[in-house]
């Protein structure tokens, strides 16, 4: 399957991978600015999000990313991922480290990491709302959980729209297929129903590209701890704590995060080296 996507601009390739409560529209605030800064920017809807159909059978989300880049003739790229998109970026870089020029990870998940009791409890609440056919309650729970205090009413409405659409697409696909086993990570990436890569794919030690792991003070402890851990797990990484941020900083303070990303990418030599 070719993921629905946008590609625009010229220069070194920069791929934007969305979180599990959004779709590629989450990058609207960064889209034009990144192109103007001299990047060829690609953003895609992962399976079950935005304009890409859901898949209830087994599939490989990492292969989806690389197949998309192959179809666009992109050999090497910097990857920017939010939450589930960050976890997918890590897995993609572990599979093909030679193809990744930089990694910017915003409140990233971590392949193979078990969720905390707090995060599991949140997942139970979401499941209960969906099982009770309270779609709007589940949407509101996600908006309230994943956005920090700086999110504007417009941002909250946009995230609600993206999450609502994803729920509808995914629930319709589930209704048309035999039941699947429960996912083993009840975080906001669950809705993506990703098939985890095999264990060797989780070895991050071969990723030499510069990496930045960002965490928000208003997020679950899981993601703050992951950002710290990634600074040790990745050979050329650092972590950054944002005292104002929740789980989706690129939507909460978009201009500030755009500047942060450009500063990192320029410092990593992406614009110079491609």
C-alpha positions as CSV (number, residue, x, y, z in Angstrom):
1,X,0.0,0.0,0.0
2,X,1.2,3.5,-0.9
3,X,0.5,5.8,2.0
4,X,-1.5,9.0,1.2
5,X,1.0,11.8,1.4
6,X,2.2,15.2,0.4
7,X,5.7,16.0,-0.9
8,X,6.8,19.6,-1.7
9,X,9.9,21.8,-1.7
10,X,13.5,21.1,-2.7
11,X,16.7,20.2,-0.9
12,X,17.5,17.5,1.6
13,X,14.6,15.2,2.4
14,X,12.7,15.7,5.6
15,X,9.9,13.2,6.6
16,X,7.2,14.0,9.1
17,X,5.5,11.1,10.9
18,X,2.4,11.9,12.9
19,X,1.2,10.8,16.3
20,X,-1.5,8.2,17.0
21,X,-4.2,10.8,17.7
22,X,-3.5,12.8,14.6
23,X,-2.8,12.5,10.9
24,X,-0.6,14.3,8.5
25,X,-2.5,17.5,9.1
26,X,-0.8,17.8,12.5
27,X,2.2,19.2,10.6
28,X,0.2,22.1,9.0
29,X,1.9,24.7,11.2
30,X,5.4,23.5,10.1
31,X,4.7,22.5,6.5
32,X,5.5,25.7,4.7
33,X,8.2,26.9,7.0
34,X,10.2,23.8,6.6
35,X,10.0,24.1,2.8
36,X,11.0,27.7,3.0
37,X,14.0,26.7,5.0
38,X,15.3,24.6,2.1
39,X,13.9,21.1,2.7
40,X,12.0,18.7,0.5
41,X,9.3,17.9,3.0
42,X,7.2,14.7,3.0
43,X,4.3,13.9,5.3
44,X,2.2,10.8,5.2
45,X,-1.0,9.4,6.7
46,X,-0.1,6.1,8.3
47,X,-2.6,3.2,7.9
48,X,-5.9,4.0,9.4
49,X,-5.4,7.7,9.6
50,X,-6.4,10.6,7.4
51,X,-6.7,9.4,3.8
52,X,-4.9,6.1,4.2
53,X,-7.3,3.1,4.7
54,X,-7.1,1.0,7.8
55,X,-5.5,-2.5,7.9
56,X,-6.7,-5.0,10.4
57,X,-4.4,-7.8,9.2
58,X,-0.7,-8.1,9.8
59,X,1.5,-5.5,8.1
60,X,4.8,-3.8,8.4
61,X,4.5,0.0,9.1
62,X,8.3,0.4,8.8
63,X,8.2,-1.0,5.3
64,X,5.4,1.4,4.5
65,X,7.6,4.3,5.3
66,X,10.6,3.1,3.3
67,X,8.4,2.0,0.4
68,X,7.0,5.5,0.2
69,X,10.4,7.1,0.2
70,X,11.6,4.6,-2.5
71,X,8.6,5.6,-4.6
72,X,9.6,9.2,-4.3
73,X,13.2,8.5,-5.2
74,X,14.5,9.5,-1.8
75,X,17.5,7.6,-0.7
76,X,18.3,9.4,2.5
77,X,16.2,11.5,4.8
78,X,15.9,13.2,8.2
79,X,12.9,11.7,10.2
80,X,10.7,13.8,12.5
81,X,8.3,11.8,14.5
82,X,5.7,12.6,17.2
83,X,4.8,9.9,19.7
84,X,3.8,6.8,17.6
85,X,5.5,8.5,14.7
86,X,8.6,8.8,16.8
87,X,8.5,5.1,17.7
88,X,8.1,4.3,14.0
89,X,11.0,6.6,13.1
90,X,13.2,4.8,15.6
91,X,12.3,1.4,14.1
92,X,12.8,2.7,10.6
93,X,16.2,4.1,11.5
94,X,17.2,0.9,13.2
95,X,16.3,-1.1,10.0
96,X,18.2,1.3,7.7
97,X,20.5,3.5,9.7
98,X,22.6,4.4,6.6
99,X,19.5,6.1,5.1
100,X,18.8,8.4,8.1
101,X,20.5,11.8,8.3
102,X,18.9,13.0,11.5
103,X,16.2,12.0,14.0
104,X,13.9,14.5,15.8
105,X,11.7,12.7,18.3
106,X,8.8,14.6,19.9
107,X,7.4,12.7,22.9
108,X,8.4,9.5,21.2
109,X,7.4,6.0,22.0
110,X,10.0,3.3,22.3
111,X,9.7,-0.1,20.6
112,X,9.4,-2.9,23.1
113,X,8.9,-0.6,26.2
114,X,6.1,-1.7,28.5
115,X,3.7,1.0,29.5
116,X,3.3,2.3,33.0
117,X,0.3,1.4,35.2
118,X,-0.9,5.0,34.7
119,X,-0.7,4.7,30.9
120,X,-2.4,1.3,31.0
121,X,-5.2,2.8,33.2
122,X,-5.7,5.5,30.6
123,X,-6.0,2.8,27.9
124,X,-8.7,1.0,29.9
125,X,-10.7,4.3,30.1
126,X,-10.5,4.8,26.3
127,X,-11.5,1.2,25.6
128,X,-14.5,1.5,27.9
129,X,-15.7,4.6,26.1
130,X,-15.4,3.0,22.7
131,X,-17.0,-0.2,23.8
132,X,-19.9,1.9,25.1
133,X,-20.2,3.5,21.7
134,X,-19.3,6.9,23.2
135,X,-17.1,8.1,20.4
136,X,-17.3,11.7,21.5
137,X,-16.3,10.8,25.0
138,X,-13.3,8.9,23.7
139,X,-12.3,11.9,21.5
140,X,-12.6,14.3,24.4
141,X,-10.5,12.0,26.6
142,X,-7.7,12.0,24.0
143,X,-7.8,15.8,23.5
144,X,-7.7,16.4,27.2
145,X,-5.0,13.8,27.8
146,X,-2.6,14.6,25.0
147,X,-2.7,18.4,24.7
148,X,-0.9,20.6,27.2
149,X,-2.1,23.8,28.7
150,X,-0.8,26.1,25.9
151,X,-3.1,24.5,23.2
152,X,-5.6,26.9,21.8
153,X,-9.2,26.2,21.3
154,X,-8.5,25.9,17.6
155,X,-5.8,23.4,18.2
156,X,-8.0,21.3,20.4
157,X,-10.7,21.3,17.8
158,X,-8.2,20.3,15.1
159,X,-6.9,17.4,17.2
160,X,-10.5,16.3,18.0
161,X,-11.3,16.2,14.3
162,X,-8.3,14.1,13.4
163,X,-8.9,11.7,16.3
164,X,-12.6,11.4,15.5
165,X,-11.8,10.6,11.9
166,X,-9.2,8.0,12.9
167,X,-11.6,6.3,15.3
168,X,-14.3,6.1,12.6
169,X,-11.9,4.7,10.0
170,X,-10.4,2.1,12.4
171,X,-13.7,1.0,14.0
172,X,-15.3,0.5,10.6
173,X,-12.4,-1.6,9.5
174,X,-12.5,-3.7,12.7
175,X,-16.2,-4.2,12.3
176,X,-15.7,-5.7,8.9
177,X,-13.0,-8.2,10.0
178,X,-12.7,-11.0,12.5
179,X,-11.6,-9.9,16.0
180,X,-7.9,-9.3,16.6
181,X,-5.9,-10.0,19.8
182,X,-5.5,-7.1,22.2
183,X,-2.6,-4.8,21.5
184,X,0.1,-5.0,24.2
185,X,0.9,-1.3,24.5
186,X,-2.2,0.7,25.6
187,X,-0.9,4.1,24.7
188,X,-2.0,6.6,22.1
189,X,-0.2,4.5,19.5
190,X,-2.6,1.6,20.0
191,X,-5.0,2.9,17.5
192,X,-2.5,2.5,14.7
193,X,-2.6,-1.3,15.3
194,X,1.1,-1.5,14.2
195,X,2.8,-4.8,13.9
196,X,6.0,-4.4,15.9
197,X,9.2,-5.2,14.0
198,X,11.2,-8.2,15.1
199,X,13.5,-8.0,18.2
200,X,16.7,-7.3,16.2
201,X,15.1,-4.2,14.7
202,X,15.0,-2.7,18.2
203,X,18.8,-2.5,18.3
204,X,19.3,1.3,18.2
205,X,23.1,1.2,18.7
206,X,23.8,1.3,14.9
207,X,22.0,4.7,14.5
208,X,24.9,7.2,14.1
209,X,22.7,10.1,12.9
210,X,22.3,13.1,15.2
211,X,19.2,12.7,17.3
212,X,17.1,15.0,19.5
213,X,14.6,13.5,22.0
214,X,12.1,16.0,23.2
215,X,9.8,15.6,26.2
216,X,7.0,17.7,27.8
217,X,6.6,18.4,31.5
218,X,2.8,17.9,31.3
219,X,3.1,14.5,29.6
220,X,3.0,11.0,31.0
221,X,6.2,10.0,32.9
222,X,6.6,7.2,30.3
223,X,7.5,9.7,27.6
224,X,9.7,11.9,29.8
225,X,11.7,8.7,30.8
226,X,12.0,7.6,27.2
227,X,13.5,10.9,26.1
228,X,16.1,10.6,28.8
229,X,16.8,6.9,27.9
230,X,17.2,7.7,24.2
231,X,20.1,10.0,25.0
232,X,21.9,6.9,26.3
233,X,20.5,4.4,23.8
234,X,21.5,6.4,20.7
235,X,25.2,7.0,20.1
236,X,24.7,10.7,19.0
237,X,21.7,11.9,20.9
238,X,20.6,14.5,23.4
239,X,17.3,15.1,25.1
240,X,15.4,18.3,25.7
241,X,12.7,19.0,28.3
242,X,10.1,21.6,27.6
243,X,8.5,22.8,30.8
244,X,5.5,24.1,29.0
245,X,4.6,21.2,26.8
246,X,2.2,18.3,26.9
247,X,2.4,15.4,24.5
248,X,2.0,17.3,21.2
249,X,4.4,20.3,21.5
250,X,4.5,21.0,17.7
251,X,0.8,21.8,17.9
252,X,0.9,23.5,21.3
253,X,3.5,26.1,20.5
254,X,4.0,25.6,16.7
255,X,6.3,28.5,16.0
256,X,8.6,27.6,18.9
257,X,8.9,24.0,17.8
258,X,9.4,24.9,14.2
259,X,12.4,27.0,15.3
260,X,13.6,24.2,17.5
261,X,13.5,21.7,14.7
262,X,15.3,24.0,12.2
263,X,18.0,24.7,14.8
264,X,18.5,21.0,15.4
265,X,18.5,20.1,11.7
266,X,20.9,22.9,10.8
267,X,23.2,22.0,13.6
268,X,23.1,18.4,12.5
269,X,24.3,19.4,9.1
270,X,21.2,18.1,7.3
271,X,20.7,21.2,5.1
272,X,24.4,21.2,4.2
273,X,25.0,17.5,3.7
274,X,21.6,16.2,2.6
